[in-house]
Amino acid sequence: MAVTTISLEPHELLEEAYEFLTLFYKECSSDRVHLSERWRQARIEIERTGTYTHTYDELAFGARVAWRNSVRCIGRLRWQSLIVRDARTTTTAKGIHSQLVEHLIRATNGGRIRSIITVFQPDSPVTRSGPRIWNDQLVRYAGWRNDDGTAMGDPKNIPLTRAAERLGWHGRRGPFTILPLLIETSHEGCAVLPIPTEAVLEVPISHPEYPWFDALNLRWHAVPAISNMCLRIGGVNYSCAPFNGFYMGDEIASRNFSDLGRYNQVQAVASRMGLDTRTDRSLWRDRAVIELNRAVLHSFDLARVTIADHHSESANFMRFVAKEERAGRTPRADWTWINSVPVPPQVPSFHRTYDPTELNPNFWPGSSAMCPAGKRI
């Protein structure tokens, strides 16, 4: 289900709004009189304007419940601790950029990562489309295709890098060049705005046993801030609502560093380990991926930057499941996402099934279209 602009029929919006407000008052207040009055206000606003405005308390509750309802996230035990920043009055690309830089600095917190969401103006019939961030994460490394078909940097981000260059960005080619933010507003067009160095904490990757690992010159940024998903609360779509938790080691090691379409470091690590790469039966790929995982966890710990491992997060997820059941809610999860590599059967979340039904509030896939090479700001 992709949601990028408000497209509900009036009766659908009324239905979602009522369901959300009922949930809000059920979990946050037992005052049915206040619910009745709040619903009357929201209904009048919807009938007059085609949408309604959430209070800060409603927005904060909705954002946290959206995290609670995210079936692909293993880290939901901490859903109530999400810090919600209300940036709905910030409407210019430069203003949004400043808010995003502040988000990264606050989330980084000197390495003790804090979970934060910054919510901008929603889509509505009044304001047209809200702002968009075309980066899938606030911090991404650029990628370029070489003449021989190989890649420099992160191959995943070659299309975004080309879009940034069409908008006038000229980044120095390298394996870990931080991309600028591509921000689009309905009244300004698309802007390309760099992220200042002080807003991005990076961790150099070393290994606890292999000195040669340093020669790979790997590093990764500390804050995984998702920025291209639509936060839907009570029928209102916030298409610009970047949020972050903190990394789990295998996200970096088993995917970003290991995938063939990403940094593809498995062969390099296996060769330096002296493994037999002539046959897959030697399990050289598996052994190399394990050592990449060890290196990432070791390096983040050494730098005193928050990171989780898949064993502890799986245990925390089972605590979340138990809390949901005690609260009378059905634990919902996409089993294929909750059980991560490299050793799924060794984690407790592997050994049961879950209801994968997705509820609102939630985070939904945003637009997959690339930011047009339009007006520069």
C-alpha positions in Angstrom: 0.0 0.0 0.0 1.7 3.2 -1.2 0.5 6.5 0.2 2.0 9.7 -1.2 -0.8 12.2 -1.3 -4.2 12.5 0.4 -6.6 10.6 -1.8 -9.3 9.4 0.6 -12.9 10.0 -0.1 -14.6 12.2 2.6 -16.3 9.2 4.3 -13.0 7.3 4.4 -11.2 10.2 6.0 -14.0 10.6 8.5 -13.8 6.9 9.3 -10.0 6.9 9.8 -10.1 10.1 11.8 -12.7 8.7 14.2 -10.9 5.4 14.6 -7.7 7.2 15.5 -9.2 9.7 17.9 -11.0 6.8 19.6 -7.7 5.0 20.0 -6.0 8.1 21.3 -8.6 8.7 24.0 -8.7 5.0 24.8 -5.0 4.8 25.5 -4.4 8.4 26.7 -7.6 9.4 28.4 -10.8 7.8 29.5 -12.8 11.0 29.2 -15.5 10.2 26.7 -16.9 13.7 26.9 -13.6 15.1 25.6 -13.6 12.5 22.8 -17.1 13.5 21.8 -16.1 17.2 21.6 -12.8 16.5 19.8 -14.6 14.4 17.2 -17.2 17.1 16.7 -14.3 19.7 16.1 -12.5 17.3 13.7 -15.7 16.5 11.8 -16.5 20.2 11.3 -12.9 20.9 10.1 -13.0 18.0 7.7 -16.4 19.0 6.2 -15.1 22.6 5.8 -11.6 22.0 4.5 -11.3 18.3 3.5 -8.8 17.6 6.3 -8.2 18.3 10.0 -5.2 19.3 12.2 -3.8 17.1 14.9 -2.8 18.5 18.2 0.8 17.9 19.3 -0.3 15.2 21.7 -2.3 13.5 18.9 0.7 13.8 16.6 3.2 12.4 19.1 0.9 9.5 20.0 0.2 8.8 16.4 3.9 8.7 15.5 4.7 6.4 18.4 1.9 4.0 17.5 3.0 4.0 13.9 6.3 2.7 15.2 4.5 0.1 17.3 2.5 -1.0 14.2 5.6 -1.3 11.9 5.6 -5.0 11.1 9.1 -4.9 9.6 10.8 -3.4 12.6 12.4 -5.6 15.3 13.2 -2.7 17.6 9.7 -1.8 18.7 10.2 -2.5 22.4 11.2 1.2 22.7 8.3 2.7 20.8 7.1 4.8 23.7 10.5 6.5 24.0 10.3 8.1 20.5 11.1 11.8 20.6 8.6 13.7 18.3 9.6 17.0 16.9 6.8 19.1 15.4 8.1 21.0 12.4 4.7 21.5 10.6 5.2 25.3 10.4 8.5 24.9 8.6 7.6 25.0 4.9 10.7 26.2 2.9 13.4 23.9 1.7 16.1 25.8 3.6 14.1 25.7 6.7 13.4 22.0 6.3 17.2 21.5 5.7 18.0 23.3 9.0 15.5 21.1 10.8 17.0 17.9 9.4 20.5 19.0 10.3 19.2 19.6 13.9 17.5 16.2 13.8 20.8 14.5 13.0 22.8 16.3 15.7 20.2 15.6 18.3 19.8 12.0 17.3 23.6 11.4 17.3 23.9 12.7 20.8 27.6 12.2 20.9 27.2 8.5 20.0 24.4 7.7 22.5 21.8 7.5 19.7 18.3 8.8 20.4 15.2 7.7 18.5 13.7 10.8 16.9 11.1 11.7 14.3 10.6 15.2 12.8 7.2 15.7 11.3 6.6 18.4 8.6 3.5 19.8 7.0 1.1 17.0 5.8 -0.5 16.6 2.4 -3.9 18.2 2.2 -6.4 19.8 -0.2 -5.5 23.1 1.4 -1.7 23.0 1.1 -1.5 20.6 -1.9 1.4 18.1 -1.4 3.5 18.5 1.6 7.3 18.6 1.2 9.3 15.5 0.1 12.8 14.3 0.8 14.0 12.2 -2.1 16.9 10.6 -0.2 15.7 7.3 1.3 17.9 8.0 4.3 19.1 11.4 5.5 22.7 10.2 5.3 23.7 8.2 2.2 26.9 7.7 0.4 27.1 8.7 -3.3 27.7 6.2 -6.1 29.1 6.5 -9.6 29.4 4.0 -12.5 32.9 3.7 -13.9 33.7 3.3 -17.6 34.5 -0.4 -17.0 31.2 -1.1 -15.4 32.4 -1.2 -11.8 31.2 1.3 -9.2 32.8 3.9 -7.1 31.0 4.4 -3.8 27.6 2.9 -3.1 26.0 1.4 -6.2 22.5 1.7 -4.7 22.7 5.5 -4.8 23.9 6.0 -8.3 20.4 7.3 -9.5 20.2 9.7 -6.6 23.8 10.9 -7.2 23.0 11.6 -10.8 19.9 13.6 -9.8 21.9 15.6 -7.3 24.5 16.3 -10.0 21.8 17.5 -12.5 20.7 19.9 -9.8 24.3 21.3 -9.6 25.9 19.3 -6.9 29.6 18.5 -7.5 30.8 16.0 -4.9 34.3 14.6 -4.8 34.3 11.1 -6.0 35.2 8.6 -3.3 33.9 5.4 -1.6 32.2 7.3 1.2 31.1 10.7 -0.1 28.1 11.9 1.7 25.2 12.9 -0.6 23.4 16.2 -0.1 19.7 16.3 0.8 17.3 16.6 -2.1 14.2 18.5 -0.8 11.2 19.3 -2.8 8.4 21.7 -1.9 5.3 22.4 -4.0 6.0 26.1 -4.2 9.8 26.1 -4.7 10.6 23.0 -6.6 13.6 20.8 -5.8 16.7 22.0 -3.8 20.0 20.3 -3.3 21.5 21.2 0.1 24.6 19.7 1.6 24.8 18.2 5.1 27.4 19.9 7.2 30.3 17.6 8.4 29.5 18.2 12.0 26.0 16.7 11.7 27.3 13.3 10.6 29.2 11.0 12.9 31.1 8.2 11.1 32.7 5.1 12.5 35.9 3.7 11.0 35.7 -0.1 10.8 38.4 -2.2 12.3 38.6 -5.8 13.5 39.4 -7.1 17.0 41.9 -9.7 15.7 42.9 -8.9 12.1 45.2 -5.9 11.7 44.9 -6.1 7.9 41.2 -5.2 8.2 42.1 -1.5 8.4 43.4 -1.6 4.9 39.9 -2.1 3.6 39.2 1.5 4.6 35.6 0.9 5.5 33.5 3.2 7.6 29.8 3.9 8.2 27.6 6.6 9.6 26.0 6.3 13.0 22.4 7.3 12.5 20.0 5.4 10.2 17.4 8.0 9.5 14.6 6.8 7.2 13.4 9.8 5.1 11.2 8.6 2.3 8.2 7.0 4.1 4.8 8.4 4.6 3.5 8.7 8.2 -0.2 8.1 8.2 -2.2 9.2 11.2 -6.0 9.1 11.3 -6.3 9.6 7.5 -3.7 12.4 7.3 -0.6 11.7 5.3 2.7 13.2 6.5 4.9 12.4 3.5 7.9 14.2 5.1 8.5 12.7 8.5 12.1 11.3 8.8 12.7 9.1 11.7 15.6 7.1 13.2 16.4 4.4 15.7 19.9 3.0 15.8 21.7 0.4 13.7 21.7 -3.4 14.2 25.1 -4.6 13.3 24.0 -7.0 10.5 22.2 -4.1 8.7 25.7 -2.6 8.0 27.8 -5.8 7.8 25.5 -8.4 6.2 23.8 -6.0 3.8 25.5 -2.7 3.2 29.0 -4.2 3.2 28.2 -7.6 1.8 25.5 -7.4 -0.8 26.7 -7.8 -4.4 24.8 -4.6 -5.3 26.4 -2.6 -2.5 30.0 -2.5 -1.2 30.5 -6.2 -1.9 33.3 -6.8 0.5 32.9 -10.5 1.1 35.4 -11.7 -1.4 38.0 -9.2 -0.2 37.6 -10.3 3.4 37.7 -14.0 2.5 40.8 -13.6 0.4 42.7 -11.8 3.3 41.5 -14.6 5.7 43.1 -17.2 3.4 39.8 -19.0 2.9 39.2 -21.5 0.1 37.0 -19.5 -2.3 37.0 -22.1 -5.0 33.9 -23.9 -3.6 30.9 -22.7 -1.7 31.1 -25.9 0.4 34.0 -24.3 2.3 31.4 -21.8 3.6 33.8 -19.0 2.9 31.0 -16.5 2.3 29.4 -17.2 5.6 32.7 -17.0 7.5 33.6 -13.7 5.9 30.2 -12.2 6.6 30.5 -13.3 10.3 33.9 -11.5 10.5 32.3 -8.3 8.9 29.7 -8.5 11.6 32.3 -8.8 14.3 34.2 -5.9 12.9 31.2 -3.6 12.8 30.1 -4.4 16.4 33.7 -4.0 17.6 34.2 -0.7 15.9 30.9 0.9 17.1 31.7 -0.3 20.6 35.2 1.1 20.4 33.8 4.4 19.2 31.1 4.3 21.9 28.3 4.6 19.4 25.0 2.8 20.1 24.5 -0.3 18.0 22.6 -3.6 18.6 23.3 -7.2 17.7 20.7 -9.5 16.3 20.7 -11.7 19.4 19.9 -8.9 21.9 17.4 -7.3 19.6 15.6 -10.6 19.0 15.3 -11.1 22.8 14.0 -7.5 23.1 11.5 -8.1 20.3 10.1 -11.1 22.3 9.7 -8.8 25.3 7.8 -6.4 23.0 5.6 -9.3 21.9 4.9 -10.3 25.5 4.0 -6.7 26.4 1.6 -6.4 23.5 -0.1 -9.6 24.5 -0.5 -8.3 28.1 -2.0 -5.1 26.7 -4.6 -7.2 24.8 -3.1 -6.4 21.4 -2.2 -8.9 18.7 1.6 -8.8 18.1 2.1 -8.1 14.4 5.2 -8.7 12.4 6.6 -9.7 9.0 8.5 -12.8 10.0 10.9 -12.5 7.0 12.1 -9.1 8.3 12.2 -9.8 12.0 14.5 -12.8 11.6 17.7 -11.3 10.3 20.9 -12.7 8.9 23.4 -14.2 9.5 22.0 -16.9 11.9 18.2 -16.7 12.1 17.5 -20.1 13.8 19.7 -19.0 16.8 17.4 -16.1 17.8 14.2 -16.6 19.7 12.0 -14.7 17.3 12.6 -17.3 14.7 10.6 -20.0 16.4 7.0 -18.7 16.2 4.7 -17.1 13.7 3.1 -13.6 13.7 0.1 -11.8 12.3 1.5 -9.7 9.4 -1.6 -7.4 9.1 -0.6 -3.8 9.0 -2.7 -1.3 10.9 -2.8 2.5 10.9 -1.2 4.7 12.2 1.8 3.4 10.3 4.7 4.2 8.0 3.9 3.4 4.4 6.2 3.4 1.3 6.5 6.8 -0.1 6.9 7.9 -3.7 9.5 6.0 -5.8 9.8 8.8 -8.3 13.1 10.5 -8.6 13.3 14.2 -7.8 13.1 16.1 -11.1 16.0 18.2 -12.2 13.9 21.3 -11.6 14.2 24.7 -10.0 17.3 25.2 -7.8 16.9 27.1 -4.6 
